[in-house]
Structure formats: C-alpha cells, structure tokens
C-alpha cells in the first residue's frame, strides 16, 4: 500500500493574516466530527456490500470432499486352534512341501465359479485370507488321495484366515455333489466343466494347487498330491497368515 506523506509546505501561505475568533475555535472540532462520521459510514457500507457476497460464495463453493484412502488388506485373523507338532519357518515349510515359488510377484487371476450346492465362489471376496486353489476331478486317483488331508487342513485353519476351493474339472458337474457327500468333505468346491479356469491358470496336471497370499498374489504352486496335514503344510498356512 502506498502512503502519501503531507507536504512540508501545507498550511497558510506566508503573508496571510489570521485573526483568532470564537468561530475559528469551533472549526477543528466540527471537522473532526465530520471526518469520524464519514469513516463510520464508509465502514458500514463496506461491511453491508461485502458480507452477502461472502455468504453467496460460501454456499456456491462447498468445501472439497476429503478423498477416501485406498482399500487396504484386512488385518490378520485370530490365531489358529492349537495343534500338536513342529512350527517350521515359512521358507523351510515350502521347501519340505516341494513347492514352486514364482520368480516374480504375480496377482492371482480373479474368478467366480458355481458351486455344487447352488452358490458362488469368488476369489476376490476372500482377500485378506490365505487361499488354496486346488484343481481336481472325481476320476483322478491322486486327487482323491490328498483330499482327506485337505479337509483336515481346512478344518484346522478355516477360522484363522484360511480357506480353500477345490475346483472340479469334471465334464459332468452332476457327479460332484454325491462324491462330496459320500466322503463328508466340507471345504468349498467350484465347478469348471469346460476347464476355462484351469486353462487360465495353465493347469497341465491333476491335482495342481495354487497358494494365494493375503494380498491376492500367487505365493506357491504344487504339482501333484501333497500331505496337506503335516507340520510343513500347517506351518505354511500359519506363516502366510501372519504376513501383512
């Protein structure tokens, strides 16, 4: 802001005669009163003219909404039920199970499958859990060999952040439900009669099992049957469930 300084020559010019009278003594007071009145009036006018504009602007421009934070992986579930046996480090458990680890981090392809009991299984709905995706068929003897151990693994950890889905590639889905009932298998099962999902996962042998971590990435692959209820298998699930 520029400030104008009064000139040093302001005032009465030299040679002018000034005689003091009673009227002269009132002039400064009258001038002060007039100036104050003008200042107050100007301030009032400014307030009245700017206040509505401010309110209008506030109603026309609501505050910007705060963006929602990105979805995060849910926290780990509670601990699994106590079990007998050794607890192995995750790397040792994978080695003992002879699992193949991906050379780079790869997200597991999402899918939705019909189930023999009339429901749906969608992989992404289980984000935050460790998931085993097992491909099998009722006519595959090695698949039937490992299923009782898979059932025991599922029952041990299903309430502690683990699930599995056994994807049947039987061409006739009607055979699957009686098979499950006769063997009292309770884990989730999906139907892939045209092998669309099996081809997407490049399955070339049965059984094949893909281990998906809590973040939805492929953690390991097993080709052929495994002892899914030994110390290594339990330690695998427990170790992956503890990871963020």
Buried (B, 14 or more C-beta within 10 A) or exposed (E): EEEEEEEEEEEEEEEEEEEEEEEEEEEEEEEEEEEEEEEEEEEEEEEEEEEEEEEEEEEEEEEEEEEEEEEEBEEBBEEBEEEEEEEBEBEBBBEBBEBEEEEEEEEBBEBEBBBBEEEEBEBEEBBBBBBBBBBBBBEBEBBBEBBBBBBBBBEBBBEBBBBBBBBBBBEEBEBBBEBBEEEEBEBBBBBBBEBEBBEEBEBEEBBBBBBBBBBBBBBBBBBEBBBBBBBBBBBBBBBBBEEE
